[in-house]
Amino acid sequence: MPAPSLVVQTTYAELLERCAAAAFGESFPDDGTFTPKTIKGRRYWYFQTASAEGRSQRYVGLESPELLERIAQHKQARDDERERRALVSTLVRSLGILPPIPQIGEVVAVLARSGVFRLRSVLIGTVAYQVYPAMLGVRLPGALLQTSDVDVAQFTSVSMATGDETPPMIHVLRSGDKTFREIPSLSRHGLASSYIAKGGIRVDFVTPNEGADTDTPQMLPALNTNAQPLRFLDFLIRDPAPAVVLHGSGIYVHVPSPERYAVHKLILSLYRPAAIAKRDKDLRQAERLIEALAERRPGELKDVWEEAHERGPHWRKFLLEGMRNLAPDARDLMLRILGRPRDILPSIDLTFDSSTARYDFSRDTVTFAGAAFGGPVQCAISREALDDHFGTDGLDNAGRVEAFQRNRSKIESLVRRKYLSWPVEEPRHVLVKTIDVERLSNLSR
């Protein structure tokens, strides 16, 4: 039996809080001081230490109430690794949340220890998707959680502004697995942006491509690596969420918000149409998140979708065509959250094949089949609508079906108009009620 959603989310929230405190404490030893700097009107904190070589500073983060609280409690933080391991075990063993494969977990742990996530990098891709079941308190299909890749993103501007850096990335990765090597780049621009270990575990660094399209890798000085520029990535990694990768005692990272992840996958599925397997995985991941977010965070999902929609015609093209390729339930759920009609999707239509109509006693409707994008749509007209507008008052149900057949063309026209141009009421269903008939008829005039 699946664990109750509230239990999963409560356990995960406690683990997240503990991992955040532990990561903060492990990053900054006791023999130093926290000091603020104001840069362009924003207040940032650094950790200052003294040694025989002089003073050095490490970037801590942008000032926030949470950061100030952690600074205040820094000296009182306790090592609670055993308790954190127990919470990870509870989520994995008792509550059925799938962890990453051990090799992936170890790579993420090495990156975290080196300061990659402290320096405002974001874990993206399927390893990020793996944290959403615990974050949202839902189950996600195991096939969509499998990966041998670790993808890390960082804004170039952020990388240059932190004033801190990790060791060279190849050294960081080899500290966990000596078989890591750089994947040669076709570019002549120095450092690699991708690394691979024996057994196929791969680590890729990416950065938003916010100017003209280019394949030229860009340097991330904070991480001592190059990164591949990618279109649309700035949208994905804006305002990331703190999260825990369920490995060991928990690894504190930052991931895209699940709302941004879902919407970004819709866009990405059309941006790389040649990669069929990746495109299908993009769409399936988006579908599962949309279904979860429709229940958990519909307002946030709508806000993020609207943000993407307002970014211009190029974004809208990929966004809407990606939505068109979703499974019908997820597509209609998304449209219902947005309060938008189905006809915003390109090339959508509702067609009919003259299949047999029948009377549905449970709903008091005459039902018949339609299709959109090759998938079935259950169409219906209520008994009241037939009685009030098609002369069936006083007839039995067989008589109402016969009246439907006599007026089928007009009724199908009403159903099509409601399905396409009115807000979605129920996924894969459309029902014309008596109060709809006059309004729908007026629309055709």
N, C-alpha and C positions, 0 to 999 in steps of 0.2 A: 504494500500500500504506500503511495507517495506520501512524503512527509508534509504536514500542513505548511502552507506558504509562510505564515507568520512565524513559525518555529525556525524555518530556514533563514528568513530575513533577520530575525532577532539574533540568532547565533552568529550570522555573518557580520552584523553590525558590531557586535562585541569584539569579534576577531579583527575587524577593520580598525577599530579604535586602539586596540592593543598593538597591532602591527605598526600603526602610524607613530605611536609613542616610542616603540622599540626602534624603528628606523631612524627617528629623530635622535634618540639617545646614542645609537651606534655611530651616527655620522659625526658627532661632536663630542670629543672627550672633555673631561671635567676641567682640565688645565687651560682654559681659554675664556674669552668673554664675547658676548654678543654685542654688536654695535650697528646702529642704523645709518643709512645714507638716503638722502632725498635726491632723486633723479627725475628731472622733468615733472616735478610736482607729485611724484609717487614715492612712497617710503619703502625701502628695501633693507633687509637685515643680512649681516655677514657675521661669521664666527672668526674671531681674531686670536691667533696664538703666537707665542714668542719662542724662539729657539736661538741657538748659537749663530745661526745664519741670518737672524733678524726676524721681523714680524711677517706673518702671512695671513691672508684672509681667504675664507671659503664662503661661497654664496649659500645663503639659507633660504630666502624666499621673499615674496612680496608680503608686506604687512597685512595681517588680517587678525580678527579676534582669536581664531584658532591657533595661528602661529604665535601670537603673544602669550597664549595660555601654555603652549608647549615650552616656550622659552622660560616662563616662570616656573614650570615644574621640572625643568631639565635635570637639576641636581637631585630631585627626589624620585626620578624614574627608576623602577626596579626591573631587573631582568626576569621576565615571566615567560621565558621560552617554553618551559614545560606546559604551562597553561595554554599557550597559543597552539602548541602541537596537539593538545587535546581537543581544542576547538576545530582545528583542521580535520582531525580524525572524525569528529562528530559529523561534520558536514559531508565528508567523503564516505565514511563507512556506514553511519547510522541514517543519514538523511539522503544518501544516494546522489550527491553532486559529483560529477566526474572531474577528476583533476587532470592536469596536463601529463603527458608521458614524462617519466623521471628525467630523461636527457634534456627535454625542453625546460622543465622546472629548474634544473641545475644551471642552465644558461641564463635564465632570467635572474636567478639568485646572484650569479656572478656580476651581471650588469647592475643589479641593485646595489651590491656591496661597493662597487666602484664609484657610485654616485650618479649613474646615468639618469635615474628618475628624480633624484634630488635636483638635478640641473635642468628640470622642466622638460624632460623628454616624455613621450607618450608611447605606451605599448599599443600597437594596433594589430589588425589582422585577426586570425582565428584564435591566437592565444588570448587576445583581449575578449573575444566572443565567449571564451571559456569561463570568464568570471561573471557573466551576466545571469546564469541560472541562480547562483547564490545571491547576487545583488537584487534580483527581482523576485526571488522565491518561486521560480518556475522550473520545469523540466524542459530541456531542449534535446533534440535527437542527437544521439551519439555520433552519427556519421558526420554531422555538421561541426563537431568539436575536434576532429582529428586533423593534425597538421605536423609537419616536421620543420616548419619555418618559424622564426621569431622576427617580427618586423617592428622597428623602432623609428619614431618620427620626432623631428624637432624643427621649429622655425629657425631659419638661418639667423634672423635678427636676434632671437632669444639666445642662440648659441654664442653670438659675439658679445652679448651684453652681460652675461652672468659673471664674468671676471674670475672664473674658476674652470678647472678642466680635469678630466680623467686622464690616466695614463693612455698611451697609444692603444687604440681599440684592439689591435691584434694581440697586444700583451694582456689586456683585460680578459679576452676570450681564452687565451692559452693558459691563464692562471686557473681555469676550470677544466680545460680539455686541451692537452698539448697537441692534439691532431688538427686544431683549427689552422686554416691557411686562408690567405686572401684570394678572392676570385678576381683574376685579371680583368681590368676594365678596358674597353675599346678606346676610352679617352686617354689622353696623355697627361691628365691633371693629377699626378701624384698618387695620393692614397686611394685605397679601394673603398667601395661602399658596400660590398657584400663579402661574407666570410662563410666558409663551409668546413665541417669537421668530418672525420671518418664516420661512416654510417649515414651520412646525408643530412645531418642537422645543419640548417642554414640560418644565418643572421643577416638581415638587410637593413640598411639605414636609408631613410627617405626624408625629404624636406619639401614643403609646398613650393610649387612652381607658380608664382603669382604674376610673372611677366610674360614675355613671349615664350612660346613653346621651345623647349631645349632639352637635349639629352645629356648635356654637359654636367657631370657631377659637381656638386657644390660642397665647399669645406664647412664642416661643423667644428669650429675650434674648441668648444667645450667638451666634445666627445673624442677629439683627435681622430676623426675619420671623415671621409667624404660621404656624401649622401646623394641618392638619385632624386632629382626633382620630379614631382608628380602633380598633375593638374587635379583640382578639387580637394587636395589634401588639407588646405587651410581650413576649410569648412569642417572637416572631420575632427581635427585636433584642437579646435577652438573650445575653450572652457572645459578641459578634461575633468574626469571624475576620479577621486581616489578609489583604489580597489586593492584586493588581495588575491594573488595567485595562490591556489591551494596546493602548495608544495612545502614540505618540511614544516617549519613553524609558521608558515605564511610569509609571502613576499609582498611588501608594500610597493605599489606601482601607481601609475596614472594611466587611465584608459579613456577612450572617447565615451561620452555619455551614450547609453544604448539608443537614445532617440537619434543622435547624429549618426551612429553606426548604421542604423536601419535605413535612413534616408540616403546616406552616402552609398550604400550598397545598391540602391535603386539606380543611382546615377552611374556608378561604376560598371554595372551589368551591361549598360549600353556603350560605355566608353571603350570597352575592350571586347567587342563582339567576336573576335577571332578565337579567343580562349574559351571555347564552349564549356569545358568542365568547370572553369573558374566562374564563368557567367552563371551557370546553373547553381553553383554553390552560393554565389552572391545573392541570388534571388531567394533561395531556400532560407538562408540566414535572415534576410530581410523579412520574409513571411513570418517566421517564428517569432521574431522580435515584435513585429507589428501586432500579432495576436496577443502577445504578453503585455505590450504597452497599451493596447486598447483597453485593457482591464486595469492596469496599474498606473499608467501615466498618460492618459489621452491628451491632456492639455499641453504637456511638454512636447509630445510627438507632433501635435498640430503646429505649435510655435516654430519648431525646427523646420518642418516641411514648408511653412510659409516663408521662412527666411531663405531657404534654397530657391523657392519659386520666384522670389523677388530679385534674385541676383541677375536676371536678364534672360533673353530668349535662348541662349545657348544652354544655360542650366535648365530652363523649362523643358526644352526638347528632350534632353536625356532623362529628366525626372519623370515626365509624363509617359514617355515610351517605356521606361523601366516599370512604372506602375501597371501599364497595360499588360506586361508579361507576368505579373504576379498570378498566383492561384486565385480563383474567383472569391473565396471567402476572405482572404487577406486583402485583396483589392477593394472589395466592398466595405470591409471594416475601415480601411484607410479613408475611403471617400466619406463614410458616415462620420468619422471623427472630424474630418475637414468641413463637413456640411456642404460639400460640393456635389454637383450632379455627375453622372457617369460620362456625359458627353464632353467633358474636358479632356478625355482620353482620345488620342488620335485614332481614327478609323473604326471607332466602336459602333456597333449596330445591334439591334435585337431582331432576330429573324424567326420565322415560324415555318413548320413543315406540314401543316394540316394533320397533325397527329390527333388521335382520339381524345376528346374532352370527356371529363367525368365529373360527377358531383361528389364533393368532399363533405361528408356529413359532420366531421369533427370541426370544420371551419365554416360550414354553411357557405361554400363557394363552389363555383364551377372552375375547375383547374384544367390547364392545358400546357403544353411544352413550348418553350422557346430556347434560343441559343445565342450566346454572345462570345466572341473570340473562341468559338469551337466548344465552349463548355455549356452545360445545361442550365437553363433558368426556369424556375417554376413560376408560371404565370397564373393569375386567378382574377375573377371578378366576383364580387359579393352577391349574395341572394338579394339584398336590399337594392343594389344597383340595378340588377336585372328587373326587379319588380317595379322600381320607380321610373326607369328610363327605357325598358325594352319590353314592356307589356306582359310580364310573367306573373303579375299579382294574381293569386288564386290558383295557379298551376301547381302541379306536383313537381318533384325534383326532375323527373324524366322530361316533363314539359319545359322546364327551365333549360335543360341541356339542349333540347331541340330549338328553343328560341336563341340560345347562344349560337348554334350552328347557322341559323338564318341571318344573324347579325355579326357573324364572326369577323368579317373584314373590318367593320367599324370598331369592334371591341379590341381587336389586335392593334389597330391604329392608336386607340386610347392607351392601351397597355405599353406599347412602344414609346409613346410620348412621355408617359410617367417614368418608365424605366430609365430613359436617357436624360431627361431634362429636370427631374425633380430630385431633391436630396434622397439619399439611400435610406430606406427604412429597415430592410432586413437583407443580409447577404444572400445573393443568388435567388431572391424572391421578388416579385412585384405583384401587388394587389390593388386593383381599382375598386374603390368604395363609392357609395352613392354620392357622397359630397365631392368626390373627385370629378365625376363625369362632366358636370357643367363647366368647371374650370378648364378641364382638358379639352373639351369641345371648343371653348372660346379661343384657346391657344392656336387652333388650326385655322381660324378665320382671318 
